[in-house]
């Protein structure tokens, strides 16, 4: 496998579906032309997608957890403020 053209290409979020498909098609063509078996390309693609999916899941879970902590902090702060106002 050449270092110039990786087996798997992860594209930026701001690319259109057409650009993403074009990028992946070029990567597959390049690797097939250079003797990389299709099964290896697809296996690497699966591994990369699986890894990125897991990362995104963890990021989403962390965001949800942080939002929950912010909500708890707001409730506690509001409660304390209400208690102080009663004095």
MDTraj code that builds the backbone (N, CA, C; nanometers):
import mdtraj as md
import numpy as np

residues = "UNK UNK UNK UNK UNK UNK UNK UNK UNK UNK UNK UNK UNK UNK UNK UNK UNK UNK UNK UNK UNK UNK UNK UNK UNK UNK UNK UNK UNK UNK UNK UNK UNK UNK UNK UNK UNK UNK UNK UNK UNK UNK UNK UNK UNK UNK UNK UNK UNK UNK UNK UNK UNK UNK UNK UNK UNK UNK UNK UNK UNK UNK UNK UNK UNK UNK UNK UNK UNK UNK UNK UNK UNK UNK UNK UNK UNK UNK UNK UNK UNK UNK UNK UNK UNK UNK UNK".split()
xyz = np.array([
    [0.0839, -0.1174, 0.0000],
    [0.0000, 0.0000, 0.0000],
    [0.0888, 0.1243, 0.0000],
    [0.0588, 0.2154, -0.0837],
    [0.1385, 0.3368, -0.0965],
    [0.0988, 0.4383, 0.0100],
    [0.1983, 0.5088, 0.0625],
    [0.1697, 0.6142, 0.1596],
    [0.1109, 0.7373, 0.0922],
    [0.1301, 0.7481, -0.0397],
    [0.0791, 0.8641, -0.1122],
    [-0.0735, 0.8630, -0.1208],
    [-0.1312, 0.7455, -0.1297],
    [-0.2763, 0.7332, -0.1434],
    [-0.3237, 0.6315, -0.0407],
    [-0.3790, 0.6758, 0.0715],
    [-0.4177, 0.5809, 0.1763],
    [-0.5297, 0.4889, 0.1305],
    [-0.5404, 0.3771, 0.2000],
    [-0.6450, 0.2805, 0.1706],
    [-0.7831, 0.3405, 0.1913],
    [-0.7956, 0.4216, 0.2940],
    [-0.9245, 0.4792, 0.3291],
    [-0.9110, 0.6301, 0.3342],
    [-1.0127, 0.6966, 0.2851],
    [-1.0120, 0.8421, 0.2790],
    [-1.1316, 0.8936, 0.3573],
    [-1.1068, 0.9625, 0.4651],
    [-1.2149, 1.0257, 0.5407],
    [-1.2193, 1.1716, 0.4970],
    [-1.3374, 1.2151, 0.4551],
    [-1.3504, 1.3484, 0.3970],
    [-1.4090, 1.4463, 0.4983],
    [-1.3825, 1.5735, 0.4790],
    [-1.4373, 1.6751, 0.5688],
    [-1.5905, 1.6787, 0.5637],
    [-1.6502, 1.7262, 0.6740],
    [-1.7957, 1.7343, 0.6829],
    [-1.8562, 1.8284, 0.5796],
    [-1.7809, 1.9272, 0.5365],
    [-1.8369, 2.0285, 0.4477],
    [-1.8400, 1.9867, 0.3012],
    [-1.7959, 1.8653, 0.2687],
    [-1.8012, 1.8200, 0.1297],
    [-1.9402, 1.7669, 0.0982],
    [-1.9816, 1.7892, -0.0267],
    [-2.1126, 1.7404, -0.0703],
    [-2.1068, 1.5889, -0.0899],
    [-2.2226, 1.5225, -0.0913],
    [-2.2233, 1.3783, -0.1166],
    [-2.1541, 1.3418, -0.2483],
    [-2.1725, 1.4253, -0.3492],
    [-2.1095, 1.3987, -0.4787],
    [-1.9572, 1.4002, -0.4670],
    [-1.9048, 1.4984, -0.3918],
    [-1.7594, 1.5077, -0.3727],
    [-1.7065, 1.3892, -0.2919],
    [-1.7815, 1.3487, -0.1914],
    [-1.7408, 1.2344, -0.1095],
    [-1.7349, 1.1083, -0.1944],
    [-1.8391, 1.0851, -0.2734],
    [-1.8432, 0.9664, -0.3598],
    [-1.7285, 0.9696, -0.4591],
    [-1.7037, 1.0859, -0.5168],
    [-1.5934, 1.0994, -0.6126],
    [-1.4591, 1.0677, -0.5458],
    [-1.4382, 1.1188, -0.4244],
    [-1.3136, 1.0924, -0.3517],
    [-1.2953, 0.9436, -0.3246],
    [-1.4005, 0.8785, -0.2774],
    [-1.3914, 0.7354, -0.2483],
    [-1.3730, 0.6536, -0.3756],
    [-1.4418, 0.6912, -0.4820],
    [-1.4262, 0.6193, -0.6090],
    [-1.2823, 0.6292, -0.6585],
    [-1.2221, 0.7472, -0.6475],
    [-1.0826, 0.7650, -0.6892],
    [-0.9881, 0.6812, -0.6038],
    [-1.0144, 0.6767, -0.4730],
    [-0.9310, 0.5976, -0.3839],
    [-0.9393, 0.4499, -0.4197],
    [-1.0595, 0.4018, -0.4461],
    [-1.0773, 0.2601, -0.4816],
    [-1.0091, 0.2296, -0.6143],
    [-1.0294, 0.3148, -0.7143],
    [-0.9657, 0.2940, -0.8453],
    [-0.8138, 0.2903, -0.8317],
    [-0.7588, 0.3835, -0.7556],
    [-0.6142, 0.3912, -0.7371],
    [-0.5613, 0.2624, -0.6751],
    [-0.6257, 0.2188, -0.5677],
    [-0.5795, 0.0992, -0.4985],
    [-0.5944, -0.0258, -0.5839],
    [-0.7041, -0.0385, -0.6565],
    [-0.7211, -0.1541, -0.7449],
    [-0.6144, -0.1538, -0.8537],
    [-0.5862, -0.0356, -0.9093],
    [-0.4838, -0.0225, -1.0135],
    [-0.3470, -0.0652, -0.9616],
    [-0.3219, -0.0438, -0.8333],
    [-0.1924, -0.0777, -0.7740],
    [-0.1932, -0.2143, -0.7051],
    [-0.2894, -0.2970, -0.7403],
    [-0.2887, -0.4364, -0.6971],
    [-0.3442, -0.4666, -0.5597],
    [-0.4091, -0.3712, -0.4992],
    [-0.4683, -0.3968, -0.3678],
    [-0.6008, -0.4711, -0.3897],
    [-0.6176, -0.5870, -0.3262],
    [-0.7421, -0.6623, -0.3441],
    [-0.8634, -0.5833, -0.2938],
    [-0.9734, -0.5957, -0.3649],
    [-1.0957, -0.5255, -0.3275],
    [-1.1376, -0.5601, -0.1849],
    [-1.1212, -0.6862, -0.1461],
    [-1.1573, -0.7283, -0.0107],
    [-1.0782, -0.6499, 0.0943],
    [-0.9501, -0.6252, 0.0679],
    [-0.8678, -0.5478, 0.1617],
    [-0.9156, -0.4034, 0.1695],
    [-0.9487, -0.3463, 0.0554],
    [-0.9985, -0.2080, 0.0519],
    [-1.1281, -0.1979, 0.1323],
    [-1.2193, -0.2926, 0.1093],
    [-1.3473, -0.2897, 0.1796],
    [-1.3309, -0.3169, 0.3289],
    [-1.2395, -0.4055, 0.3637],
    [-1.2137, -0.4336, 0.5054],
    [-1.1586, -0.3091, 0.5742],
    [-1.0626, -0.2429, 0.5106],
    [-1.0066, -0.1199, 0.5676],
    [-1.1133, -0.0109, 0.5783],
    [-1.1990, -0.0025, 0.4759],
    [-1.3080, 0.0946, 0.4770],
    [-1.4014, 0.0667, 0.5953],
    [-1.4376, -0.0604, 0.6133],
    [-1.5242, -0.0986, 0.7247],
    [-1.4602, -0.0619, 0.8584],
    [-1.3324, -0.0954, 0.8745],
    [-1.2621, -0.0635, 0.9995],
    [-1.2622, 0.0864, 1.0270],
    [-1.2365, 0.1650, 0.9233],
    [-1.2299, 0.3108, 0.9396],
    [-1.3671, 0.3685, 0.9740],
    [-1.4701, 0.3237, 0.9037],
    [-1.6057, 0.3717, 0.9323],
    [-1.6466, 0.3312, 1.0737],
    [-1.6144, 0.2079, 1.1108],
    [-1.6467, 0.1587, 1.2443],
    [-1.5776, 0.2432, 1.3513],
    [-1.4507, 0.2749, 1.3296],
    [-1.3749, 0.3567, 1.4246],
    [-1.4348, 0.4974, 1.4342],
    [-1.4659, 0.5592, 1.3198],
    [-1.5224, 0.6944, 1.3209],
    [-1.6614, 0.6951, 1.3834],
    [-1.7382, 0.5875, 1.3600],
    [-1.8705, 0.5775, 1.4205],
    [-1.8584, 0.5696, 1.5720],
    [-1.7651, 0.4886, 1.6202],
    [-1.7438, 0.4763, 1.7649],
    [-1.7004, 0.6097, 1.8243],
    [-1.6107, 0.6798, 1.7551],
    [-1.5657, 0.8106, 1.8041],
    [-1.6829, 0.9080, 1.8109],
    [-1.7652, 0.9094, 1.7061],
    [-1.8790, 1.0016, 1.7040],
    [-1.9777, 0.9671, 1.8149],
    [-1.9983, 0.8373, 1.8390],
    [-2.0869, 0.7943, 1.9470],
    [-2.0354, 0.8457, 2.0813],
    [-1.9053, 0.8310, 2.1050],
    [-1.8468, 0.8779, 2.2308],
    [-1.8575, 1.0293, 2.2444],
    [-1.8364, 1.1002, 2.1351],
    [-1.8496, 1.2465, 2.1370],
    [-1.9933, 1.2856, 2.1705],
    [-2.0902, 1.2195, 2.1057],
    [-2.2311, 1.2491, 2.1323],
    [-2.2673, 1.2197, 2.2774],
    [-2.2165, 1.1079, 2.3310],
    [-2.2437, 1.0723, 2.4701],
    [-2.1826, 1.1759, 2.5653],
    [-2.0617, 1.2210, 2.5352],
    [-1.9960, 1.3216, 2.6192],
    [-2.0744, 1.4529, 2.6175],
    [-2.1216, 1.4935, 2.4993],
    [-2.2013, 1.6162, 2.4895],
    [-2.3290, 1.6040, 2.5718],
    [-2.3937, 1.4879, 2.5621],
    [-2.5171, 1.4648, 2.6372],
    [-2.4902, 1.4681, 2.7879],
    [-2.3811, 1.4087, 2.8291],
    [-2.3434, 1.4080, 2.9708],
    [-2.3157, 1.5499, 3.0202],
    [-2.2416, 1.6269, 2.9409],
    [-2.2122, 1.7655, 2.9790],
    [-2.3395, 1.8487, 2.9882],
    [-2.4319, 1.8263, 2.8948],
    [-2.5585, 1.8995, 2.8996],
    [-2.6350, 1.8635, 3.0264],
    [-2.6326, 1.7358, 3.0618],
    [-2.6976, 1.6928, 3.1856],
    [-2.6359, 1.7587, 3.3074],
    [-2.5032, 1.7673, 3.3107],
    [-2.4346, 1.8335, 3.4221],
    [-2.4689, 1.9818, 3.4280],
    [-2.4764, 2.0466, 3.3112],
    [-2.5147, 2.1879, 3.3081],
    [-2.6568, 2.2062, 3.3610],
    [-2.7461, 2.1148, 3.3241],
    [-2.8846, 2.1234, 3.3717],
    [-2.8908, 2.1068, 3.5234],
    [-2.8154, 2.0106, 3.5759],
    [-2.8114, 1.9891, 3.7213],
    [-2.7553, 2.1124, 3.7915],
    [-2.6499, 2.1701, 3.7368],
    [-2.5895, 2.2900, 3.7960],
    [-2.6903, 2.4049, 3.7988],
    [-2.7645, 2.4214, 3.6903],
    [-2.8642, 2.5289, 3.6845],
    [-2.9728, 2.5062, 3.7888],
    [-3.0196, 2.3829, 3.8013],
    [-3.1230, 2.3523, 3.9009],
    [-3.0712, 2.3804, 4.0413],
    [-2.9482, 2.3363, 4.0702],
    [-2.8896, 2.3605, 4.2027],
    [-2.8715, 2.5093, 4.2291],
    [-2.8227, 2.5816, 4.1297],
    [-2.8013, 2.7257, 4.1447],
    [-2.9338, 2.7972, 4.1676],
    [-3.0358, 2.7613, 4.0892],
    [-3.1682, 2.8222, 4.1071],
    [-3.2240, 2.7915, 4.2458],
    [-3.2046, 2.6684, 4.2918],
    [-3.2534, 2.6289, 4.4245],
    [-3.1839, 2.7093, 4.5339],
    [-3.0524, 2.7215, 4.5237],
    [-2.9759, 2.7978, 4.6235],
    [-3.0179, 2.9443, 4.6217],
    [-3.0349, 3.0006, 4.5014],
    [-3.0787, 3.1400, 4.4906],
    [-3.2159, 3.1592, 4.5551],
    [-3.3071, 3.0640, 4.5332],
    [-3.4405, 3.0727, 4.5932],
    [-3.4324, 3.0656, 4.7450],
    [-3.3465, 2.9777, 4.7964],
    [-3.3298, 2.9639, 4.9415],
    [-3.2727, 3.0919, 5.0023],
    [-3.1758, 3.1528, 4.9335],
    [-3.1159, 3.2767, 4.9836],
    [-3.2159, 3.3916, 4.9798],
    [-3.3036, 3.3915, 4.8793],
    [-3.4048, 3.4965, 4.8692],
    [-3.5056, 3.4887, 4.9834],
    [-3.5248, 3.3680, 5.0386],
    [-3.6218, 3.3497, 5.1475],
    [-3.5720, 3.4070, 5.2796],
    [-3.4425, 3.4317, 5.2916],
    [-3.3880, 3.4859, 5.4171],
    [-3.4022, 3.6320, 5.4242],
])
top = md.Topology()
chain = top.add_chain()
for i, resn in enumerate(residues, 1):
    res = top.add_residue(resn, chain, resSeq=i)
    for name in ("N", "CA", "C"):
        top.add_atom(name, md.element.get_by_symbol(name[0]), res)
traj = md.Trajectory(xyz[None], top)
